[in-house]
C-alpha cells in the first residue's frame, strides 16, 4: 500500500494491554464513569476501548462529607473519598452489568492496607474474576500513618509483588503524581511484573473561600483534574516512557482528540478520559473518531505507529 492509498484506508485502532486487546486506545477513567451503565443513554459504551470502574474496596465506603467538588480555572477539585458499595455488592450487582456492555472492563482496586487490596482481588477471582485490575496507589496507607502508598517505594513494591502472586490477570498500576520522581514507581511496576501503568492520577490541590477563609471542600484538600494538569501529565508520561517498556495509559485533562494524540506521541499506548466526560458526555466518541481521522490524514495504518514518536530536538 502506497502512502496515497493508506491516507484513505481505515486505520487499525486496536492496542494491547497485557493479554487484553482493546478495540481502540480510548478508555474512561475510574471514578468518572460509574460502573458503565450510567452513560449508555449518551452513546454505545461498547464502542469504548475499555471501562475503568469506580473504585472497589473491601468494605462499603460512604465517602467524604460534602461539599466534594469545586471548579477551578481549567480544572476541578474533587474529594469524593472513594465512595463505593464494597466488593460483595460489586460482584453481585455491578459485574453482571459490566459483562453486558460489550467492551473490556477493568476494576479499580483501593484499600487502606495491602491486605485490603488482596481481599478485593481474591473475592473477585473467586467469583470468576475480572478482565483486569487497576491498583490505585494514591490511596492513604493507614499502616503508613496516612501516607499515600505511592510515596513509599518499599510499600509499592510489596503491594505490586503481592498482587502479582495471586492473579495472572492483567495488572495496571495507577501511579500518583504527588512525588518528586514518578519514574521510580514506573520502574517498580515493571520490575514486579505489572502489565501496564496509568499516568497520572489527580494532583493534590486546595481552594479557599476568601470571605469565610475556609476550604471550598469539606476536607482541606482534594485532587485536581482537568486541562489544567495536562502539561504535567504529558511530561510524566514521556518520562515514564523513557524508562519502561510496559504500556502506559495516559490521562489528565483530555477533552479533544488532539489532547489524546499528544499523550500517544509522548509514549502512551492508550488514554483515559475523566473530567472531559463532565464537560461533554460524547467526548470519548469524538476522541476515537478524531484519532482515526488523524492517522488516516497522516498515512498511518495503525495507532501503534504513533506511540512514542515525539521529536523533541527542537520546539514547534
MOBEL-V528660 format. One record per pair of residues at least 4 apart in sequence whose C-alpha atoms are under 7 Angstrom apart, sorted by the first residue. I is the first residue (numbers start at 1). J is the second residue. D is the distance in whole Angstrom. If there is no record, write none. Layout:
i={I	I}
j={J	J}
d={D	D}
//
This chain:
i={1	1	2	3	3	5	6	6	6	6	7	7	7	7	8	9	10	11	11	11	11	11	11	12	12	12	13	13	13	13	13	14	14	14	14	14	15	15	15	15	15	15	16	16	16	17	17	17	17	18	18	19	22	22	23	24	24	25	25	25	25	26	26	26	26	26	26	26	27	27	27	27	27	27	27	28	28	28	28	28	28	28	29	29	29	29	29	30	30	30	30	30	31	31	31	32	32	33	33	34	34	34	35	35	35	35	36	36	39	39	40	40	42	42	43	45	46	46	46	47	48	49	49	50	50	50	51	51	51	52	52	52	52	53	53	53	54	55	55	55	55	55	56	56	56	56	56	56	57	57	57	57	57	57	58	58	58	58	58	59	59	60	60	60	61	61	61	61	61	62	62	63	63	63	63	64	64	64	65	66	67	67	68	68	68	68	68	69	69	69	69	70	70	70	70	71	71	71	72	72	74	74	74	75	75	75	75	75	76	76	76	77	77	77	77	77	78	78	78	79	79	85	85	86	87	87	88	89	90	90	91	91	94	95	96	97	98	104	105	106	106	106	106	106	107	107	107	107	108	108	108	108	109	109	109	109	109	110	110	110	110	111	111	111	112	112	112	112	112	113	113	113	114	114	115	116	117	118	118	119	120	121	122	123	124	124	124	125	131	132	132	132	133	133	133	134	134	134	134	135	135	135	136	136	136	137	137	137	137	137	137	138	138	138	138	138	139	139	140	140	140	140	141	141	141	141	141	142	147	149	149	150	150	150	150	151	152	153	153	154	155	156	157	157	157	158	159	160	160	160	161	161	162	163	164	164	170	171	171	171	172	172	172	172	172	173	173	173	173	174	174	174	174	175	175	175	175	175	175	176	176	177	177	177	177	178	178	182	182	183	183	183	184	185	186	186	186	186	187	187	188	189	189	190	190	190	195	196	196	196	197	197	197	198	198	198	199	199	199	199	199	199	200	200	200	200	202	202	202	203	203	203	204	204	204	204	205	205	205	205	206	206	206	207	207	208	208	208	208	209	209	209	209	215	225	225	225	225	226	226	226	227	227	227	228	229	229	229	230	230	230	231	232	233	233	233	234	234	234	235	236	237	237	237	237	237	238	238	238	239	240	241	241	247	247	248	248	248	249	249	249	249	249	250	250	250	250	250	251	251	251	253	253	254	254	254	254	255	255	255	256	256	257	257	257	257	257	258	259	260	260	261	261	262	263	263	264	264	264	264	264	264	265	265	265	265	265	266	266	266	266	267	267	268	268	269	273	273	275	276	276	277	277	282	283	284	285	286	287	288	289	290	291	292	293	294	295	295	295	295	296	300}
j={5	6	6	7	299	9	296	299	300	301	296	297	298	299	296	296	296	292	295	296	300	301	302	301	302	303	23	24	25	302	303	21	22	23	24	25	21	22	23	24	25	269	20	21	22	21	195	196	247	170	195	170	49	50	49	48	49	49	269	270	271	48	49	270	271	272	284	288	48	49	50	51	271	272	273	33	50	51	52	272	273	274	33	52	272	273	274	52	53	54	55	108	53	54	55	274	275	53	54	38	53	54	53	54	94	98	51	98	43	45	44	45	281	282	282	101	101	102	103	103	103	103	104	103	104	105	104	105	106	105	106	107	108	106	107	108	108	82	84	108	109	110	84	86	87	108	109	110	86	87	109	110	111	120	86	87	116	119	120	86	87	84	85	86	82	83	84	85	86	83	84	80	81	82	83	79	80	81	218	218	217	218	78	79	80	217	218	77	78	79	217	76	77	78	216	75	76	77	76	77	226	227	228	224	225	226	227	228	224	225	226	205	222	223	224	225	222	223	224	222	223	89	90	90	91	120	92	93	94	95	95	124	98	99	100	101	105	131	131	130	131	132	133	134	130	132	133	134	133	134	135	136	117	133	134	135	136	117	135	136	139	116	117	139	116	139	140	141	142	141	142	143	118	159	119	120	121	122	163	123	124	125	126	127	128	129	130	129	169	169	170	171	170	171	172	171	172	173	174	172	173	174	173	174	175	148	149	150	174	175	176	148	149	150	175	176	148	149	146	147	148	149	145	146	147	148	149	146	151	155	156	156	175	176	185	179	156	157	185	158	159	160	161	188	192	162	163	164	189	192	165	192	166	167	168	193	195	194	195	196	194	195	196	197	198	189	196	197	198	197	198	199	201	185	197	198	199	200	201	200	201	182	200	201	203	203	204	186	236	187	239	240	188	189	190	197	240	244	191	244	192	193	194	194	244	246	246	246	247	248	247	248	249	248	249	250	233	237	248	249	250	251	233	250	251	252	223	224	225	223	224	225	221	222	223	224	221	222	223	224	220	221	222	215	216	213	214	215	216	213	214	215	216	220	229	252	253	275	252	253	275	252	253	254	253	233	252	253	234	252	253	235	236	237	251	252	238	263	266	239	240	241	250	266	267	268	242	266	267	243	244	245	267	268	269	268	269	270	268	269	270	271	272	263	268	270	271	272	271	272	273	275	276	259	260	273	276	259	276	283	260	287	261	286	287	290	291	262	263	264	271	265	291	266	267	268	268	269	270	306	307	308	306	307	308	309	310	307	308	309	310	307	308	307	308	307	277	284	279	280	283	281	283	286	287	288	289	290	291	292	293	294	295	296	297	298	299	300	301	303	300	305}
d={6	6	6	6	6	7	7	5	7	7	5	5	6	4	6	7	7	6	6	6	7	5	5	6	5	6	6	5	7	6	5	7	6	5	5	7	6	5	7	6	6	7	6	5	6	6	7	7	6	6	5	7	5	7	5	7	5	6	7	4	6	6	5	6	5	6	7	6	6	5	5	6	6	5	6	7	7	5	6	5	5	6	7	5	5	5	5	5	5	5	7	6	7	4	7	5	7	7	7	6	6	5	5	6	7	7	7	6	7	7	6	6	7	7	7	7	5	4	5	7	7	7	7	6	5	5	6	5	6	6	5	6	6	6	5	6	6	6	7	5	6	6	6	6	6	6	5	6	5	6	6	5	6	6	5	5	6	6	5	5	7	6	4	4	7	5	5	6	7	5	7	6	4	6	4	7	6	5	6	6	5	5	6	5	6	6	7	6	5	6	7	6	5	7	7	6	4	6	5	7	6	6	5	7	5	4	6	5	6	5	6	7	5	5	5	7	5	5	7	5	6	6	7	6	6	6	6	6	5	6	5	7	6	6	6	7	7	7	6	7	6	5	5	7	7	6	5	6	6	5	6	7	6	7	6	5	6	6	7	6	7	5	5	7	6	7	6	5	5	6	6	6	6	6	6	6	6	6	6	6	6	6	6	6	7	5	7	4	7	5	5	6	6	5	6	6	5	6	6	6	5	6	6	5	7	7	5	5	6	6	6	5	6	6	7	5	5	6	5	5	4	6	7	5	6	6	5	5	7	6	6	6	7	6	7	6	6	6	7	6	6	6	6	6	7	6	6	6	7	6	6	5	7	7	7	7	6	5	5	7	6	6	5	5	7	7	7	5	6	6	4	6	7	7	7	6	6	6	6	6	5	6	6	6	6	6	7	7	7	6	7	5	6	6	6	7	6	7	6	6	6	7	5	5	7	7	6	5	5	6	7	5	6	6	5	6	7	6	7	6	5	6	6	7	6	6	5	5	5	5	5	7	7	6	5	6	6	5	6	6	7	5	6	6	6	6	6	4	5	5	6	6	6	5	6	6	6	7	6	4	5	7	4	7	7	6	6	6	6	5	5	6	6	6	7	6	6	6	7	6	6	6	6	6	6	7	6	5	6	7	6	7	5	7	6	5	6	7	6	6	5	5	7	6	5	6	5	6	6	5	6	7	7	5	6	6	6	7	5	6	7	6	6	7	4	5	6	6	7	6	6	6	7	6	6	6	4	6	7	7	5	6	6	5	5	5	5	7	5	7	6	5	4	6	7	6	7	7	7	6	6	5	6	6	6	6	6	6	6	6	6	6	6	6	6	6	6	5	7	7	6	7}
//
